[in-house]
Amino acid sequence: MERIIFVDKPSGMSSFGAVARVRRILTEQEGHKVKVGHTGTLDPFATGLLILLAGKATKKAPELTKLDKEYEATIRLGATSSTGDPEGEITITDEKPAISRTEIEAVLQKFIGEIEQTPPAFSAIKVNGQRAYKLARAGKEVEIPTRKVQIFSIDILEYEAPFLKIRTHVGSGTYIRTLAEDIGKELGCGAYTVELRRTKIADYDIAKLPLFELPE
């Protein structure tokens, strides 16, 4: 077997959970255990495109993992989250920040290009051989070095304070949760990602792909 599988991951499911479901279905179909892997995780709260590889296709993982990605994100201004998303402890600093669209557009331009970004503590990045999120959940201090990431574009789709919806085209390894937090810091009001959807991986557009139906 050599197969590339496109999945629209629902919110509340981990990327590993999606892999497990697809593996179970393919194993039942083939009559033997089928190797399945993903090409880049999505946070459990996020939705959208996951590219999974089955059988011999898993050898293509390194090349697919490094592809550019496009996301749509709804960001809550005037609030912060301990995890950068709705699953963390939320602190409201301003119910409805008095920030204009023009101010936001000016700030977004500062993030276009190659920038330094510190991945979130609640992430799948390995720190001393352990996943960062496991250390963070255990209450341990997690130090993750900054790294350079590429942001090609950020467009405002909707803005009605305190909610800002953007579409962003980014290079591999960019964390949208961190981008949202950094935008909030630059605006001086704080921010976190309320909703996140991955719509494209390179030329793979979720709206145009044959999607594998995941069981509940």
Secondary structure by P-SEA (a helix, b strand, c coil): ccbbbbbbccccccaaaaaaaaaaaaaaaaccbbbbbbccccccccccbbbbbccccccaaaaaaaccccbbbbbbccccccccccccccccccccccccaaaaaaaaaaaccbbbbbcccccccccccccaaaaaaaccbbbbbbbbbbbcccccccccccbbbbbbbbcccccaaaaaaaaaaaacbbbbbcbbbbcccccccccccccccccc
